[in-house]
Amino acid sequence: MSSIDSLLNSVAANKNFTADEQKMLAQVPAEQRDLMTNQLRLDKEQQAVSTISNILKKLNEMSMAIINNMR
């Protein structure tokens, strides 16, 4: 599980945004920029968590299929 933890940490620590995201942030009023920046980071983190969750679910399904085939 340490590789999953390191992946989540790297996503959370990533402060880089795509060119489109930077362009969007530049158009946001200054008083809302911090909020929008945090929202973008949260969205990226949620997407990473969802992806990892889906991978773990598929791994579990494969393991259960192997076990059921052995019965």
C-alpha positions as CSV (number, residue, x, y, z in Angstrom):
1,M,0.0,0.0,0.0
2,S,3.0,2.3,0.3
3,S,3.0,2.9,-3.5
4,I,-0.6,4.0,-3.3
5,D,0.2,6.4,-0.4
6,S,3.1,7.8,-2.3
7,L,0.9,8.3,-5.4
8,L,-1.7,10.2,-3.4
9,N,1.0,12.3,-1.7
10,S,2.5,13.2,-5.1
11,V,-0.9,14.2,-6.5
12,A,-1.7,16.3,-3.4
13,A,1.7,18.0,-3.5
14,N,1.5,18.7,-7.2
15,K,1.2,22.4,-7.6
16,N,1.4,22.4,-11.4
17,F,-1.7,23.1,-13.5
18,T,-2.3,22.6,-17.2
19,A,-2.1,25.6,-19.5
20,D,-6.0,25.7,-19.6
21,E,-6.2,25.6,-15.9
22,Q,-3.7,28.5,-15.6
23,K,-5.6,30.5,-18.1
24,M,-8.8,29.9,-16.2
25,L,-7.2,30.9,-12.9
26,A,-5.9,34.1,-14.5
27,Q,-9.5,35.1,-15.3
28,V,-10.8,34.5,-11.8
29,P,-11.0,37.6,-9.6
30,A,-8.1,37.8,-7.2
31,E,-10.2,37.3,-4.1
32,Q,-11.5,34.0,-5.4
33,R,-8.2,32.7,-6.9
34,D,-7.1,30.8,-3.8
35,L,-10.4,29.1,-3.5
36,M,-10.4,28.1,-7.2
37,T,-6.8,26.9,-6.9
38,N,-7.7,24.7,-3.9
39,Q,-10.8,23.4,-5.7
40,L,-8.6,22.4,-8.7
41,R,-6.2,20.6,-6.4
42,L,-9.1,18.8,-4.7
43,D,-10.6,17.7,-8.0
44,K,-7.2,16.2,-9.0
45,E,-6.9,14.4,-5.7
46,Q,-10.4,13.1,-5.9
47,Q,-9.8,11.8,-9.5
48,A,-6.6,10.0,-8.3
49,V,-8.5,8.4,-5.4
50,S,-11.2,7.3,-7.7
51,T,-8.7,5.8,-10.1
52,I,-6.9,3.9,-7.3
53,S,-10.2,2.7,-5.9
54,N,-11.2,1.3,-9.3
55,I,-7.9,-0.4,-9.7
56,L,-8.1,-2.0,-6.2
57,K,-11.6,-3.1,-6.9
58,K,-10.6,-4.8,-10.2
59,L,-7.6,-6.5,-8.4
60,N,-10.0,-7.8,-5.8
61,E,-12.4,-9.1,-8.4
62,M,-9.6,-10.9,-10.2
63,S,-8.4,-12.5,-7.0
64,M,-12.0,-13.6,-6.1
65,A,-12.4,-15.1,-9.6
66,I,-9.2,-17.1,-9.1
67,I,-10.4,-18.3,-5.7
68,N,-13.9,-19.2,-7.1
69,N,-12.3,-21.2,-9.9
70,M,-10.3,-23.2,-7.4
71,R,-13.4,-24.3,-5.5
